[in-house]
Each structure stands twice: as C-alpha cells, then as structure tokens.
Amino acid sequence: MSDLEKRAITALRSVRMPEKNWHARAAERLNMWATLRAEQRLPIAEASDLWFLVWRYRRQIDDGELVAKANEIVNGAMSLAF
C-alpha cells in the first residue's frame, strides 16, 4: 500500500458518513486492511472504493493532495483545476 493510500484511509477515519449506505462499511473495510495488511498492495476494487470515497467526501478532507488525486482518478487526468 502506498503512503498516499495510507494517508487517504487515515483521512477517511474522521469523515462523517451516512450509516444506511455502503460508504461507512467500505471505509471500515479499508481501515481494517490498513491495520492488518499495510505492507500488501491494495486490491484494485478496494483502491477504487478508497478514491471514490475520498472524492465523495472531499469537502471534509483537508489534504489537497489527496483530493487532487481522487479527482484525477474519478474525473480523469484531463479535468481542469479552477
């Protein structure tokens, strides 16, 4: 797992999410992955969930580098920054 992914998972710990959808469960699953298997590479499905959640809750995350990476992945590298 990359340092950027570890920072993203750490940032998601402080994000408020609704309990009725899959977001909180996915964040908890990612947190467990970081705790138990931090040295292993994050599977593509988990990485997709991670960056989607960072992008979805970007207004609650203060790390601009994480938000920029999530935006690049979700919206494509060619999106313009204003």
DSSP file (Angstrom, degrees, kcal/mol; ACC not computed):
  #  RESIDUE AA STRUCTURE BP1 BP2  ACC     N-H-->O    O-->H-N    N-H-->O    O-->H-N    TCO  KAPPA ALPHA  PHI   PSI    X-CA   Y-CA   Z-CA
    1    1 A M              0   0    0      0, 0.0    40,-0.1     0, 0.0     2,-0.0   0.000 360.0 360.0 360.0 136.1    0.0    0.0    0.0
    2    2 A S     >  -     0   0    0      1,-0.1     4,-2.0    40,-0.0     5,-0.1  -0.316 360.0-114.5 -78.0 163.1    1.4    3.4   -0.9
    3    3 A D  H  > S+     0   0    0      1,-0.2     4,-2.4     2,-0.2     5,-0.2   0.856 117.8  55.8 -64.1 -35.1    1.9    6.3    1.5
    4    4 A L  H  > S+     0   0    0      2,-0.2     4,-2.1     1,-0.2    -1,-0.2   0.897 107.3  48.6 -65.0 -40.3   -0.8    8.3   -0.3
    5    5 A E  H  > S+     0   0    0      2,-0.2     4,-2.4     1,-0.2    -2,-0.2   0.890 110.3  51.6 -66.3 -39.2   -3.3    5.4    0.2
    6    6 A K  H  X S+     0   0    0     -4,-2.0     4,-2.3     1,-0.2    -2,-0.2   0.912 110.4  48.6 -63.1 -41.9   -2.4    5.2    3.9
    7    7 A R  H  X S+     0   0    0     -4,-2.4     4,-2.4     2,-0.2    -2,-0.2   0.886 110.3  52.0 -64.2 -38.2   -3.0    8.9    4.2
    8    8 A A  H  X S+     0   0    0     -4,-2.1     4,-1.9     2,-0.2    -2,-0.2   0.914 110.1  47.6 -65.0 -43.1   -6.3    8.6    2.4
    9    9 A I  H  X S+     0   0    0     -4,-2.4     4,-0.8     1,-0.2    -1,-0.2   0.906 112.0  50.5 -64.8 -41.1   -7.5    5.9    4.7
   10   10 A T  H >< S+     0   0    0     -4,-2.3     3,-0.7     1,-0.2     4,-0.5   0.902 109.4  51.2 -62.6 -40.8   -6.4    7.9    7.7
   11   11 A A  H >< S+     0   0    0     -4,-2.4     3,-1.1     1,-0.2     4,-0.3   0.861 103.8  58.4 -64.8 -35.6   -8.3   10.9    6.4
   12   12 A L  H >< S+     0   0    0     -4,-1.9     3,-1.0     1,-0.2    -1,-0.2   0.727  90.5  72.9 -68.2 -20.2  -11.5    8.8    5.9
   13   13 A R  T << S+     0   0    0     -4,-0.8    -1,-0.2    -3,-0.7    -2,-0.2   0.820 100.5  43.4 -63.1 -30.0  -11.5    8.0    9.7
   14   14 A S  T <  S+     0   0    0     -3,-1.1     2,-0.3    -4,-0.5    -1,-0.2   0.426  91.6 106.8 -96.6   1.3  -12.6   11.5   10.5
   15   15 A V    <   -     0   0    0     -3,-1.0     2,-0.5    -4,-0.3    46,-0.0  -0.613  67.7-131.6 -84.0 136.7  -15.2   11.8    7.8
   16   16 A R        +     0   0    0     -2,-0.3    -2,-0.1    41,-0.1    44,-0.1  -0.778  32.8 176.9 -87.9 127.6  -18.9   11.7    8.8
   17   17 A M        -     0   0    0     -2,-0.5     2,-0.1     4,-0.0    40,-0.0  -0.931  35.3 -99.2-129.2 151.5  -20.8    9.2    6.5
   18   18 A P    >   -     0   0    0      0, 0.0     6,-0.6     0, 0.0     3,-0.6  -0.454  24.7-142.7 -67.2 143.2  -24.4    8.1    6.5
   19   19 A E  T 3  S+     0   0    0      1,-0.2     6,-0.1    -2,-0.1     0, 0.0   0.688  89.8  69.3 -78.8 -19.2  -24.9    4.7    8.1
   20   20 A K  T 3  S+     0   0    0      4,-0.0    -1,-0.2     2,-0.0     2,-0.2   0.534  94.0  57.0 -85.3  -5.4  -27.6    3.5    5.7
   21   21 A N  S <> S-     0   0    0     -3,-0.6     4,-0.5     1,-0.0     3,-0.4  -0.576  94.4 -98.2-116.6-175.2  -25.4    3.1    2.6
   22   22 A W  H  > S+     0   0    0      1,-0.2     4,-2.5    -2,-0.2     5,-0.2   0.565  99.1  87.7 -80.4  -8.4  -22.2    1.2    1.8
   23   23 A H  H  > S+     0   0    0      1,-0.2     4,-2.4     2,-0.2    -1,-0.2   0.912  89.2  45.4 -61.3 -47.2  -19.8    4.0    2.3
   24   24 A A  H  > S+     0   0    0     -6,-0.6     4,-2.1    -3,-0.4    -1,-0.2   0.893 114.2  49.7 -65.3 -39.4  -19.3    3.5    6.1
   25   25 A R  H  X S+     0   0    0     -4,-0.5     4,-2.2     2,-0.2    -1,-0.2   0.905 111.7  48.5 -65.8 -40.4  -18.8   -0.2    5.6
   26   26 A A  H  X S+     0   0    0     -4,-2.5     4,-2.4     2,-0.2    -2,-0.2   0.900 110.2  51.4 -66.9 -40.1  -16.3    0.3    2.9
   27   27 A A  H  X S+     0   0    0     -4,-2.4     4,-2.2    -5,-0.2    -2,-0.2   0.900 110.9  48.5 -63.4 -40.1  -14.4    2.8    5.0
   28   28 A E  H  X S+     0   0    0     -4,-2.1     4,-2.3     2,-0.2    -2,-0.2   0.898 110.4  51.3 -66.2 -40.0  -14.2    0.3    7.8
   29   29 A R  H  X S+     0   0    0     -4,-2.2     4,-2.1     2,-0.2    -2,-0.2   0.907 111.3  47.7 -62.4 -42.2  -13.1   -2.4    5.5
   30   30 A L  H  X S+     0   0    0     -4,-2.4     4,-2.3     2,-0.2    -2,-0.2   0.885 109.8  53.1 -65.5 -39.2  -10.3   -0.2    4.2
   31   31 A N  H  X S+     0   0    0     -4,-2.2     4,-1.8     2,-0.2    -2,-0.2   0.905 109.4  48.5 -62.6 -41.9   -9.3    0.7    7.7
   32   32 A M  H  X S+     0   0    0     -4,-2.3     4,-2.8     2,-0.2     5,-0.4   0.889 109.5  53.0 -65.2 -39.1   -9.0   -3.0    8.6
   33   33 A W  H  X S+     0   0    0     -4,-2.1     4,-2.7     1,-0.2    -2,-0.2   0.927 110.0  47.8 -60.9 -44.4   -7.0   -3.6    5.5
   34   34 A A  H  < S+     0   0    0     -4,-2.3     4,-0.4     1,-0.2    -1,-0.2   0.838 115.3  46.1 -66.4 -32.5   -4.6   -0.8    6.5
   35   35 A T  H  < S+     0   0    0     -4,-1.8     3,-0.2    -5,-0.2    -2,-0.2   0.913 125.0  27.6 -76.2 -43.6   -4.3   -2.1   10.1
   36   36 A L  H  < S+     0   0    0     -4,-2.8    -2,-0.2     1,-0.2    -3,-0.2   0.778 134.9  23.8 -92.9 -28.6   -3.8   -5.8    9.2
   37   37 A R    ><  +     0   0    0     -4,-2.7     3,-1.4    -5,-0.4    -1,-0.2  -0.225  67.5 142.2-134.0  44.8   -2.1   -5.8    5.8
   38   38 A A  T 3  S+     0   0    0     -4,-0.4    -1,-0.1     1,-0.3     4,-0.1   0.767  74.7  54.4 -62.5 -26.1   -0.4   -2.4    5.5
   39   39 A E  T 3  S+     0   0    0     -3,-0.1    -1,-0.3     2,-0.1     2,-0.2   0.659  95.1  84.2 -83.5 -15.0    2.6   -3.9    3.7
   40   40 A Q  S <  S-     0   0    0     -3,-1.4     2,-0.2    -7,-0.2    -3,-0.1  -0.532  89.6-100.0 -87.5 154.8    0.5   -5.5    1.0
   41   41 A R        -     0   0    0     -2,-0.2    -1,-0.1   -40,-0.1    -2,-0.1  -0.479  38.6-112.5 -71.0 141.1   -0.8   -3.8   -2.1
   42   42 A L        -     0   0    0     -2,-0.2    -1,-0.1    -4,-0.1     5,-0.1  -0.611  35.6-114.2 -74.6 127.4   -4.4   -2.7   -2.0
   43   43 A P     >  -     0   0    0      0, 0.0     4,-2.8     0, 0.0     5,-0.2  -0.223  26.2-111.1 -60.4 155.3   -6.5   -4.7   -4.5
   44   44 A I  H  > S+     0   0    0      1,-0.2     4,-2.3     2,-0.2     5,-0.2   0.850 116.8  52.3 -60.4 -37.9   -8.0   -2.7   -7.4
   45   45 A A  H  > S+     0   0    0      2,-0.2     4,-2.0     1,-0.2    -1,-0.2   0.909 112.7  45.0 -66.1 -40.5  -11.5   -2.9   -6.1
   46   46 A E  H  > S+     0   0    0      2,-0.2     4,-2.6     1,-0.2    -2,-0.2   0.900 112.3  51.4 -69.2 -40.6  -10.5   -1.6   -2.7
   47   47 A A  H  X S+     0   0    0     -4,-2.8     4,-2.4     2,-0.2     5,-0.2   0.888 108.6  52.3 -63.4 -38.4   -8.4    1.1   -4.3
   48   48 A S  H  X S+     0   0    0     -4,-2.3     4,-2.1    -5,-0.2    -1,-0.2   0.929 110.9  46.7 -62.0 -45.3  -11.4    2.2   -6.4
   49   49 A D  H  X S+     0   0    0     -4,-2.0     4,-2.6     2,-0.2    -2,-0.2   0.912 110.9  53.7 -62.1 -42.6  -13.6    2.4   -3.4
   50   50 A L  H  X S+     0   0    0     -4,-2.6     4,-2.3     1,-0.2    -2,-0.2   0.949 112.2  41.5 -57.7 -52.7  -10.9    4.3   -1.5
   51   51 A W  H  X S+     0   0    0     -4,-2.4     4,-2.2     1,-0.2    -1,-0.2   0.830 113.5  53.5 -71.5 -30.5  -10.5    7.0   -4.1
   52   52 A F  H  X S+     0   0    0     -4,-2.1     4,-3.1    -5,-0.2    -1,-0.2   0.931 110.7  47.2 -64.7 -44.1  -14.3    7.3   -4.8
   53   53 A L  H  X S+     0   0    0     -4,-2.6     4,-2.3     2,-0.2    -2,-0.2   0.892 111.3  50.5 -65.7 -39.2  -14.9    7.8   -1.0
   54   54 A V  H  < S+     0   0    0     -4,-2.3    -1,-0.2    -5,-0.2    -2,-0.2   0.928 114.9  44.2 -63.0 -43.0  -12.1   10.4   -0.8
   55   55 A W  H >< S+     0   0    0     -4,-2.2     3,-1.3     1,-0.2    -2,-0.2   0.921 113.2  51.0 -66.6 -42.9  -13.7   12.2   -3.8
   56   56 A R  H 3< S+     0   0    0     -4,-3.1     3,-0.3     1,-0.3    -2,-0.2   0.872 120.6  33.7 -62.8 -39.1  -17.2   11.9   -2.5
   57   57 A Y  T >< S+     0   0    0     -4,-2.3     3,-1.7    -5,-0.2     4,-0.4  -0.049  79.7 128.0-107.4  30.4  -16.3   13.3    0.9
   58   58 A R  G X   +     0   0    0     -3,-1.3     3,-1.0     1,-0.3    -1,-0.2   0.751  64.3  64.1 -61.2 -27.3  -13.7   15.7   -0.4
   59   59 A R  G 3  S+     0   0    0     -3,-0.3    -1,-0.3     1,-0.2    -2,-0.1   0.706 103.7  48.3 -72.1 -17.9  -15.2   18.7    1.4
   60   60 A Q  G <  S+     0   0    0     -3,-1.7     2,-0.5   -44,-0.1    -1,-0.2   0.451  97.2  83.7 -97.3  -2.7  -14.5   17.1    4.8
   61   61 A I    <   -     0   0    0     -3,-1.0     6,-0.1    -4,-0.4   -49,-0.0  -0.895  56.9-166.3-108.5 126.6  -10.8   16.3    3.9
   62   62 A D        +     0   0    0     -2,-0.5     2,-0.9   -51,-0.1    -1,-0.1   0.529  60.1 100.1 -88.8  -7.1   -8.2   19.0    4.4
   63   63 A D     >  -     0   0    0      1,-0.2     4,-1.9   -56,-0.1     3,-0.2  -0.714  52.8-167.7 -87.2 107.1   -5.4   17.3    2.4
   64   64 A G  H  > S+     0   0    0     -2,-0.9     4,-2.5     1,-0.2     5,-0.2   0.827  84.8  57.5 -64.3 -33.9   -5.3   19.0   -1.0
   65   65 A E  H  > S+     0   0    0      2,-0.2     4,-2.1     1,-0.2    -1,-0.2   0.893 107.6  47.7 -65.4 -39.6   -3.0   16.3   -2.5
   66   66 A L  H  > S+     0   0    0     -3,-0.2     4,-2.6     2,-0.2    -2,-0.2   0.926 112.9  47.9 -65.6 -44.7   -5.5   13.5   -1.6
   67   67 A V  H  X S+     0   0    0     -4,-1.9     4,-2.5     1,-0.2    -2,-0.2   0.895 111.6  50.6 -64.8 -40.1   -8.4   15.4   -3.1
   68   68 A A  H  X S+     0   0    0     -4,-2.5     4,-2.3     2,-0.2    -1,-0.2   0.909 111.3  48.0 -64.1 -42.1   -6.5   16.2   -6.2
   69   69 A K  H  X S+     0   0    0     -4,-2.1     4,-2.1     2,-0.2    -2,-0.2   0.923 112.8  48.4 -64.1 -44.5   -5.5   12.5   -6.7
   70   70 A A  H  X S+     0   0    0     -4,-2.6     4,-2.9     1,-0.2     5,-0.3   0.905 111.7  49.8 -62.6 -41.6   -9.1   11.4   -6.1
   71   71 A N  H  X S+     0   0    0     -4,-2.5     4,-2.7     1,-0.2     5,-0.4   0.898 109.5  51.8 -63.5 -41.0  -10.4   14.0   -8.6
   72   72 A E  H  X S+     0   0    0     -4,-2.3     4,-1.1     3,-0.2    -1,-0.2   0.900 114.7  42.4 -61.8 -41.3   -7.8   12.8  -11.2
   73   73 A I  H  < S+     0   0    0     -4,-2.1    -2,-0.2     2,-0.2    -1,-0.2   0.926 121.0  39.2 -72.9 -45.3   -8.9    9.2  -10.8
   74   74 A V  H  < S+     0   0    0     -4,-2.9    -2,-0.2    -5,-0.2    -3,-0.2   0.913 130.3  26.3 -73.4 -43.5  -12.7    9.8  -10.7
   75   75 A N  H  < S-     0   0    0     -4,-2.7    -3,-0.2    -5,-0.3    -1,-0.2   0.528 115.5-101.6-101.6  -7.4  -12.9   12.6  -13.3
   76   76 A G    ><  -     0   0    0     -4,-1.1     3,-1.4    -5,-0.4    -1,-0.2   0.026  30.2 -87.6  99.1 151.5   -9.9   11.8  -15.4
   77   77 A A  T 3  S+     0   0    0      1,-0.3    -1,-0.1    -4,-0.1    -4,-0.1   0.662 119.0  64.4 -68.4 -16.7   -6.5   13.3  -15.7
   78   78 A M  T 3  S+     0   0    0     -3,-0.1    -1,-0.3    -6,-0.1    -2,-0.1   0.398  71.4 119.4 -92.2   4.1   -7.6   15.9  -18.2
   79   79 A S    <   -     0   0    0     -3,-1.4     2,-0.3    -7,-0.1    -3,-0.1  -0.421  66.1-118.1 -70.2 147.4  -10.0   17.8  -15.9
   80   80 A L        -     0   0    0     -2,-0.1     2,-0.6     2,-0.0    -1,-0.1  -0.651  15.0-137.2 -89.2 138.9   -9.2   21.4  -15.4
   81   81 A A              0   0    0     -2,-0.3   -13,-0.0     1,-0.1    -1,-0.0  -0.843 360.0 360.0 -93.9 125.7   -8.4   22.8  -12.0
   82   82 A F              0   0    0     -2,-0.6    -1,-0.1     0, 0.0    -2,-0.0   0.372 360.0 360.0-107.4 360.0  -10.0   26.1  -11.3
